[in-house]
Amino acid sequence: MWIPLSLGWLAMGDPPSPIAVALSVGVLLDGIITGGLAAFFAELFPTSGRYTGASVGYQLAGIVGGSPTPIVGVSLLAATGSVLPVAAFVLAMLALTLISMVVAGETRHRRLTGI
């Protein structure tokens, strides 16, 4: 939720200090998210292939999901001249992420050798 808020704040054309605050908060939130990502990915795969599955999944997610995102964001901004479509795109990706997490489910009570 921070990205749409910070995009709106930055679009107001304030001095450079909001950029520093927006980036600092964004990096902090990214660290919180990626801190638990390794455990989440590891639990998605059986014990015999956990490291390979987690590594390949993480790398492919970065390439397939992370590479086109800035291109789409810049294209939306260039085409519309507004940060609102960019914020809507970010929120759509957030919804997709939440759906994926719900579908992946909790592994607390599953035997990881039987996945």
C-alpha positions as CSV (number, residue, x, y, z in Angstrom):
1,M,0.0,0.0,0.0
2,W,3.0,2.3,0.5
3,I,3.7,2.5,-3.3
4,P,0.4,4.1,-4.3
5,L,0.6,6.5,-1.4
6,S,4.2,7.5,-2.1
7,L,3.5,7.9,-5.8
8,G,0.7,10.3,-5.0
9,W,2.9,12.2,-2.6
10,L,5.8,12.4,-5.1
11,A,3.4,13.5,-7.9
12,M,2.6,16.7,-5.9
13,G,6.0,18.1,-6.9
14,D,7.4,18.7,-3.4
15,P,11.1,19.2,-2.8
16,P,13.5,16.3,-2.9
17,S,13.1,15.3,0.8
18,P,9.9,13.3,0.1
19,I,11.9,11.2,-2.4
20,A,14.3,10.2,0.4
21,V,11.5,9.4,2.8
22,A,9.5,7.4,0.1
23,L,12.6,5.4,-0.8
24,S,13.6,4.8,2.8
25,V,10.2,3.5,3.8
26,G,10.0,1.5,0.7
27,V,13.3,-0.2,1.3
28,L,12.4,-0.9,4.9
29,L,9.1,-2.5,3.9
30,D,10.8,-4.5,1.2
31,G,13.3,-5.8,3.8
32,I,10.4,-6.9,6.0
33,I,8.8,-8.8,3.1
34,T,11.9,-10.5,1.8
35,G,13.0,-11.5,5.3
36,G,10.3,-14.2,5.4
37,L,10.3,-15.0,1.7
38,A,13.0,-17.7,2.0
39,A,11.0,-19.7,4.6
40,F,7.8,-19.3,2.6
41,F,9.5,-20.6,-0.6
42,A,11.2,-23.4,1.2
43,E,7.9,-24.7,2.6
44,L,6.4,-24.9,-0.9
45,F,8.6,-27.8,-2.0
46,P,9.3,-31.3,-0.7
47,T,12.4,-31.8,1.5
48,S,14.2,-33.7,-1.3
49,G,14.1,-30.7,-3.7
50,R,13.7,-27.8,-1.4
51,Y,16.8,-25.9,-2.2
52,T,16.5,-26.3,-5.9
53,G,12.8,-25.5,-5.9
54,A,13.1,-22.5,-3.7
55,S,16.1,-21.1,-5.7
56,V,14.5,-21.7,-9.1
57,G,11.2,-20.3,-7.9
58,Y,12.9,-17.2,-6.5
59,Q,15.0,-16.6,-9.6
60,L,12.1,-17.0,-12.0
61,A,9.9,-14.8,-9.9
62,G,12.5,-12.1,-10.1
63,I,12.9,-12.4,-13.9
64,V,9.3,-13.0,-15.0
65,G,7.6,-10.8,-12.4
66,G,10.3,-8.2,-11.6
67,S,11.7,-7.4,-15.1
68,P,8.6,-6.1,-16.9
69,T,7.2,-4.3,-13.9
70,P,9.3,-1.1,-14.2
71,I,8.8,-1.1,-18.0
72,V,5.0,-1.3,-17.5
73,G,5.0,1.4,-14.9
74,V,7.1,3.8,-17.0
75,S,4.9,3.1,-20.0
76,L,1.7,3.8,-18.1
77,L,3.1,7.0,-16.7
78,A,4.3,8.1,-20.2
79,A,1.0,7.2,-21.9
80,T,-1.3,8.9,-19.3
81,G,0.9,11.5,-17.6
82,S,-0.6,10.5,-14.3
83,V,0.6,8.2,-11.4
84,L,-2.9,6.9,-10.9
85,P,-2.7,4.1,-13.5
86,V,0.7,3.2,-12.1
87,A,-0.8,3.0,-8.6
88,A,-3.7,0.9,-10.0
89,F,-1.2,-1.4,-11.6
90,V,0.7,-1.8,-8.3
91,L,-2.5,-2.5,-6.5
92,A,-3.5,-5.1,-9.1
93,M,-0.1,-6.9,-8.6
94,L,-0.7,-6.7,-4.8
95,A,-4.0,-8.4,-5.3
96,L,-2.4,-11.1,-7.4
97,T,0.2,-11.7,-4.7
98,L,-2.4,-12.0,-2.0
99,I,-4.4,-14.5,-4.1
100,S,-1.2,-16.5,-4.7
101,M,-0.4,-16.6,-1.0
102,V,-3.9,-17.8,-0.1
103,V,-3.7,-20.5,-2.8
104,A,-0.3,-21.6,-1.6
105,G,-1.7,-22.1,1.9
106,E,-0.2,-22.7,5.3
107,T,2.2,-25.6,5.6
108,R,2.3,-25.7,9.4
109,H,0.3,-29.0,9.7
110,R,1.5,-30.6,6.5
111,R,4.3,-33.2,6.3
112,L,6.8,-31.5,3.9
113,T,8.1,-34.9,2.7
114,G,4.6,-35.6,1.3
115,I,4.1,-32.5,-0.8
